[in-house]
């Protein structure tokens, strides 16, 4: 029988935290303990957490990143498993029950489920919802079948505590600790597992300001991990290296694909409208089948899922801008010692006051 402690890092999360803690209290297999790290909040985060009967830990100062907040709580964990949950993420009632069995395999070090968006109110949330549905019902299952998932999502990952402690805790050397740990454990010969039936609902960017900050953190963190791990991935986990290289290739070639209608118009006698229709048709052929499967798999209204497809191009445009910025900064300027790269963990909400995170190597 596995035991599990939940760590919830929280900075100024009084609004979203209650739903997170209520979802933990409603688990069909309840956690043994819930630790909320009130990371120097200036709102009522600590009071809200205490009112839910969980243990509240408050560092003497703002620690500056989610990984550091989680590491602050880690010495308080004496269970064999640790579940890290973001303070704005809601777990399905059977999340813990569904994930626990994979740890019967002693080779499994980390596991996480499917992430979906909690809200689809704005253009950006709808675009992110489409990205999640596509990624978790196309890319992630393929990677799982190959035993080489790209990342166990940090908003809802379960860790084997012994492995986590032996590694030195949640990694602070990059700006995205979830990808860093997922790659590191697979390089070391341990397993990372995607559990598709376990569902977590994350609060995603509702406006462009929040989205830009989140995407910059994600893209910079991806490139930091490429810089740190790619050589060892090629040697010790070549299939995972393939997914990483394909992701880099996609970033490099995306501008060419987006420019295709204009190239066709400029180099042939086809009218612009026809060139765009050809391009749009190819896009739909590639993206629609996984989205239809996702809608059926998750029992979502198919019409709503399909109507959200145009929104994804807004988020894709933001992704592309910051992916190229990350390539230039993290894979070119940092090795040339012309930049330190992204070292400040900034979630993006207006009330977040970031402090410098640990150095990135």
C-alpha positions, 0 to 999 in steps of 0.5 A: 500500500502506497502512502502519499503526501501532497505539496501545494506551492502557493504565492498569492493564490487565495482565489484559486486555492480553495478549489484545489484543496477541495479537490484533494479532500474529495479524492477517492484515495485521500492523501496522507498529508497535504502541505501548502507552502505559503511562499511569502504571499501578501494576500490571504493564501495562508489563512485560506489554506489553514481553514481547509485543515491542511498543514501550512508552511511559510518560508521567511522570505519569497523563495523565487520559484516553484521548485524552491517552494516544493523543496522547502516542504520536501523534508516534511514528507515521510511517505513513499510518494510525493504529489506536487499540485499547482495551487490553481489546479483541480484534480479529478476525484479519482486522480490519486487512485488512478496514478498510484498503481503504476508505482507498483513497478519499482522502476517508475520514478515519476508519473502524471496524468492528462491535463485539461483547461479548467476554463474556456472563456477567452481566446487564449484559454480556448487556444490552450484547450485545443493545444492540450487536447491535441498534445495529450491525445496525439503526442503524449500517447505515442511517447508513452507507447515508446516509454519516453514521455517528454514531460510529466506535467509539473502541475500534477506529477507524482514522484517516488520520494526516495528517487527525488531525495537521491536526486537532491530534490526538485531541480532548481537549475532550470526554469522548468523543474518538471521537464528537467526531472523527467529527462534526468530520471530517464537518462538515469534508467528510471521510468516516467509514465503518462497515466491517461485516465488520470485527469487534472484541470489547470487554470491557464492564461486568460489574457495575452500578458499572462500567456506571454510570460508563461510561454516564455518560461516554458520555451526558455526552460525547454531550451535550457534542458536541451542545452543541459541534457541533449548529449546524454539523451542521445547516449542513454535515451535515444527515443526521447532525444528523437522527440526533442529533436523533432520539437526543435525541427518543428520550431525551425520549420514552423515559419516556412509552413506558415508562409506556405500560402504566400509562397504558393501565391508568389511562385504559381498562378494560383489565386491567394484564396485557393492557396490559403484554402489548400493550406487550411485544408492540410492543417485541418487534415492533420489536427482534426482527427486527434481532436475528434478522438479527444472529444469522444474520449473525454465526453466533450461536446464535439461542436465546441471542440471543433469551434475552438480550432481557430483560437489555437492559431493565436496561441501558436503565434505566441508560442512561435515568437517565444520559441525562436526567442528561446532558441536565440537566447538559450542555445546561442547567446548563453553558450557565447556568454552574452546572456544569462538566459531566463533565471526569474520564475514569473508565473504571469499573474498581476499580483505575482512579485517574482524574486530571482531564482537559482542560477541556470546551468 
